[in-house]
């Protein structure tokens, strides 16, 4: 399989679906908001975008299965599986806050081998394939060269459905507030990871995420020279529902701040 060529086709399809999301955003009616659970929002835009992506990706790689946020297609295959978030940052989208994205990853057995994140409002496509480097709109990107957490801008996400770890999370947040240039909460984990990959953030951490939130971004950060782990370093940052991504240089300091919270 030629991953570079496949990635180009995925980018093209993703941008088409992104155009649909952008157009719907201009006329979105908040009365169309649905609730999958407490503070877990969805709309016809998420569902339709996912349907379009599934149809397109089936044509590109018919033998692949799917892991999708909205459940459009849930058949998993042994070798290849697409991992799709059709609209990462749904709450932002519904409130007309212009930070949301499409995230698509291809997993070969248990390894992510292709990732595409399309930040719709800035018209920025972040992409990578295994051993191929990382790109922003076809230009090569790399992580920040900052060597210390004290010189870093940190991204995170706030709990919005599960507050059982809120006290520990706030302790972690306080640590980063005191030891960095600042902490930002964009509302799209995929965008946060893409921004680590291109050096806008030095690091990102969050817990209670799903594979579709982070799969593409994990590969893009790694191919840009960054490091991605769980909070305790061991484990799988794609499926273990917690993630620390960095420019590599500040990773140890990141983990130490988290460790100090007794996570």
C-alpha positions as CSV (number, residue, x, y, z in Angstrom):
1,X,0.0,0.0,0.0
2,X,1.3,3.5,-0.9
3,X,0.4,5.5,2.2
4,X,1.5,8.8,0.8
5,X,-0.8,8.4,-2.2
6,X,-3.7,7.2,0.1
7,X,-3.1,10.2,2.4
8,X,-3.5,12.6,-0.6
9,X,-6.9,11.1,-1.4
10,X,-8.0,11.2,2.2
11,X,-7.1,14.9,2.4
12,X,-9.2,15.6,-0.7
13,X,-12.2,13.8,0.7
14,X,-11.8,15.4,4.1
15,X,-11.7,18.9,2.6
16,X,-15.0,18.2,0.7
17,X,-16.7,17.2,3.9
18,X,-15.2,20.1,5.7
19,X,-16.8,22.4,3.1
20,X,-20.2,20.9,4.0
21,X,-19.6,21.5,7.7
22,X,-18.5,25.1,7.0
23,X,-21.7,25.8,5.0
24,X,-24.0,24.2,7.6
25,X,-22.3,26.2,10.3
26,X,-23.4,29.5,8.6
27,X,-27.0,28.5,9.1
28,X,-27.0,26.1,12.0
29,X,-30.1,26.2,14.2
30,X,-29.4,25.5,17.9
31,X,-32.8,23.9,18.2
32,X,-31.3,21.0,16.2
33,X,-28.9,20.1,19.0
34,X,-29.3,16.5,20.3
35,X,-27.9,15.0,23.5
36,X,-26.1,11.7,23.5
37,X,-25.5,12.1,27.3
38,X,-24.9,14.8,29.8
39,X,-23.1,17.6,28.0
40,X,-22.4,15.2,25.2
41,X,-23.8,17.0,22.2
42,X,-24.4,15.9,18.6
43,X,-26.3,17.3,15.6
44,X,-27.3,16.3,12.1
45,X,-24.1,17.9,10.9
46,X,-21.9,15.4,12.8
47,X,-24.0,12.5,11.5
48,X,-24.1,13.5,7.9
49,X,-20.4,14.4,7.8
50,X,-19.6,10.9,9.2
51,X,-21.8,9.3,6.6
52,X,-20.0,11.1,3.8
53,X,-16.6,10.2,5.2
54,X,-17.5,6.5,5.5
55,X,-18.8,6.3,2.0
56,X,-15.6,8.0,0.6
57,X,-13.2,5.9,2.7
58,X,-14.9,2.7,1.7
59,X,-14.1,3.5,-1.9
60,X,-10.5,4.3,-1.1
61,X,-9.8,1.1,1.0
62,X,-12.7,-1.4,0.7
63,X,-11.0,-4.0,2.9
64,X,-10.9,-1.6,5.9
65,X,-13.2,-1.5,8.9
66,X,-14.3,1.5,11.0
67,X,-14.2,2.9,14.5
68,X,-16.6,5.9,14.3
69,X,-17.8,8.4,16.9
70,X,-21.4,8.5,15.7
71,X,-21.7,4.8,14.9
72,X,-22.4,5.2,11.2
73,X,-20.2,2.1,10.6
74,X,-19.0,-0.1,13.4
75,X,-17.6,-3.2,11.6
76,X,-14.0,-3.7,12.5
77,X,-11.6,-5.7,10.4
78,X,-8.5,-7.6,11.4
79,X,-5.8,-5.6,9.5
80,X,-7.1,-2.1,8.6
81,X,-9.5,0.1,10.4
82,X,-10.4,3.8,9.9
83,X,-10.8,5.8,13.1
84,X,-13.1,8.8,12.5
85,X,-14.2,11.9,14.3
86,X,-16.4,13.8,11.8
87,X,-16.6,17.0,13.9
88,X,-14.1,17.3,16.8
89,X,-15.2,20.4,18.7
90,X,-19.0,19.9,18.3
91,X,-19.8,22.2,21.2
92,X,-17.7,25.0,19.6
93,X,-19.4,24.4,16.3
94,X,-22.9,24.7,17.9
95,X,-21.9,28.0,19.6
96,X,-20.3,29.4,16.4
97,X,-16.9,29.3,18.1
98,X,-14.5,28.8,15.1
99,X,-12.3,26.0,16.5
100,X,-13.4,22.6,15.2
101,X,-12.0,19.9,12.9
102,X,-12.3,16.6,11.2
103,X,-9.9,13.8,12.4
104,X,-9.2,10.6,10.4
105,X,-6.7,8.0,11.2
106,X,-5.9,4.6,9.6
107,X,-4.8,1.8,11.9
108,X,-3.0,-1.2,10.6
109,X,-3.4,-4.0,13.1
110,X,-2.6,-2.1,16.3
111,X,-0.5,0.8,14.8
112,X,-1.6,4.1,13.4
113,X,-0.1,4.5,10.0
114,X,-1.9,7.5,8.5
115,X,-3.4,10.6,10.1
116,X,-5.3,13.7,8.7
117,X,-6.7,16.6,10.7
118,X,-8.5,19.3,8.9
119,X,-9.1,22.5,10.9
120,X,-12.0,23.8,9.0
121,X,-12.1,27.5,9.9
122,X,-8.4,28.2,9.2
123,X,-8.5,25.9,6.2
124,X,-5.5,24.1,7.6
125,X,-4.8,20.4,6.8
126,X,-2.4,18.5,9.0
127,X,-1.3,15.2,7.7
128,X,1.2,12.4,8.1
129,X,1.8,8.8,7.2
130,X,4.2,6.3,8.8
131,X,7.9,7.3,8.4
132,X,6.8,10.1,6.0
133,X,7.0,13.2,8.2
134,X,4.3,15.6,9.1
135,X,2.8,18.4,7.0
136,X,0.6,21.5,7.2
137,X,-1.0,22.2,3.8
138,X,1.8,20.3,2.1
139,X,4.6,22.1,3.9
140,X,6.8,20.1,6.3
141,X,6.3,20.9,10.0
142,X,8.1,20.1,13.2
143,X,7.6,20.5,16.9
144,X,8.8,23.5,18.9
145,X,12.4,23.7,20.0
146,X,11.6,25.1,23.5
147,X,13.7,23.1,26.0
148,X,11.9,24.0,29.3
149,X,8.3,23.9,30.5
150,X,8.9,27.4,31.8
151,X,9.1,28.5,28.1
152,X,6.1,26.5,27.0
153,X,2.5,27.1,26.1
154,X,0.4,24.2,27.3
155,X,-3.0,23.0,25.9
156,X,-5.6,20.9,27.7
157,X,-9.2,20.0,27.8
158,X,-11.6,20.4,30.7
159,X,-13.8,17.6,31.9
160,X,-17.4,18.0,30.7
161,X,-19.1,14.7,31.4
162,X,-17.1,12.8,34.1
163,X,-16.1,14.9,37.1
164,X,-14.9,12.2,39.3
165,X,-11.2,13.2,38.8
166,X,-11.9,17.0,38.9
167,X,-10.0,17.7,42.1
168,X,-6.8,15.9,40.8
169,X,-7.3,17.6,37.4
170,X,-7.4,21.0,39.0
171,X,-4.2,20.3,40.9
172,X,-2.5,19.3,37.6
173,X,-3.9,22.5,36.0
174,X,-2.5,24.6,38.8
175,X,0.9,23.1,38.4
176,X,1.0,23.9,34.7
177,X,-0.3,27.4,35.3
178,X,2.5,28.1,37.7
179,X,5.3,26.4,35.6
180,X,4.6,27.5,32.0
181,X,3.8,30.5,29.9
182,X,0.1,29.6,30.3
183,X,-2.6,27.0,29.6
184,X,-5.1,27.1,26.8
185,X,-8.3,25.2,26.2
186,X,-9.3,25.2,22.6
187,X,-12.1,22.6,22.7
188,X,-10.8,20.2,20.1
189,X,-8.2,17.6,21.1
190,X,-7.4,17.0,17.4
191,X,-6.6,20.7,16.9
192,X,-4.5,20.7,20.2
193,X,-2.4,17.8,18.9
194,X,-2.0,19.4,15.5
195,X,-0.8,22.6,17.1
196,X,1.8,20.7,19.1
197,X,3.0,19.1,15.9
198,X,3.6,22.5,14.2
199,X,5.0,24.2,17.3
200,X,2.2,26.5,18.3
201,X,1.9,24.5,21.6
202,X,4.8,22.8,23.3
203,X,2.5,20.3,25.0
204,X,-1.0,19.0,25.5
205,X,-2.6,16.8,28.1
206,X,-6.1,15.5,28.7
207,X,-8.0,12.6,30.1
208,X,-11.3,10.8,29.3
209,X,-10.8,11.0,25.6
210,X,-11.7,8.5,22.9
211,X,-9.6,7.0,20.2
212,X,-11.3,9.1,17.5
213,X,-10.3,12.3,19.3
214,X,-6.6,11.6,19.3
215,X,-5.6,8.8,16.8
216,X,-4.7,11.0,13.9
217,X,-3.0,13.6,16.1
218,X,-0.8,11.0,17.9
219,X,0.8,10.0,14.6
220,X,1.1,13.6,13.4
221,X,2.9,14.7,16.6
222,X,5.3,11.7,16.4
223,X,6.1,12.3,12.8
224,X,6.8,15.9,13.6
225,X,9.4,14.9,16.2
226,X,7.2,14.9,19.3
227,X,6.5,12.4,22.0
228,X,3.1,11.0,23.0
229,X,2.4,8.8,26.1
230,X,-0.2,8.3,28.8
231,X,0.0,10.1,32.1
232,X,2.2,7.3,33.6
233,X,4.1,6.9,30.3
234,X,3.3,3.2,29.9
235,X,0.2,2.2,28.0
236,X,-1.6,3.3,24.8
237,X,-2.4,7.0,24.4
238,X,-4.9,6.2,21.6
239,X,-7.1,3.8,23.5
240,X,-6.3,4.3,27.2
241,X,-8.3,7.6,27.5
242,X,-5.4,9.8,28.7
243,X,-2.7,11.5,26.8
244,X,0.4,13.7,27.1
245,X,1.9,15.0,23.9
246,X,4.9,17.3,23.7
247,X,7.8,18.5,21.7
248,X,9.8,15.7,23.5
249,X,12.1,18.1,25.3
250,X,9.6,19.1,28.0
251,X,7.9,15.7,28.3
252,X,9.7,14.7,31.5
253,X,8.6,17.9,33.2
254,X,5.0,17.4,32.0
255,X,4.9,13.9,33.5
256,X,6.4,15.2,36.8
257,X,3.7,17.8,37.1
258,X,1.0,15.2,36.6
259,X,2.8,12.8,39.0
260,X,2.8,15.5,41.7
261,X,-1.1,15.4,41.7
262,X,-1.0,11.8,42.8
263,X,-2.9,10.8,39.6
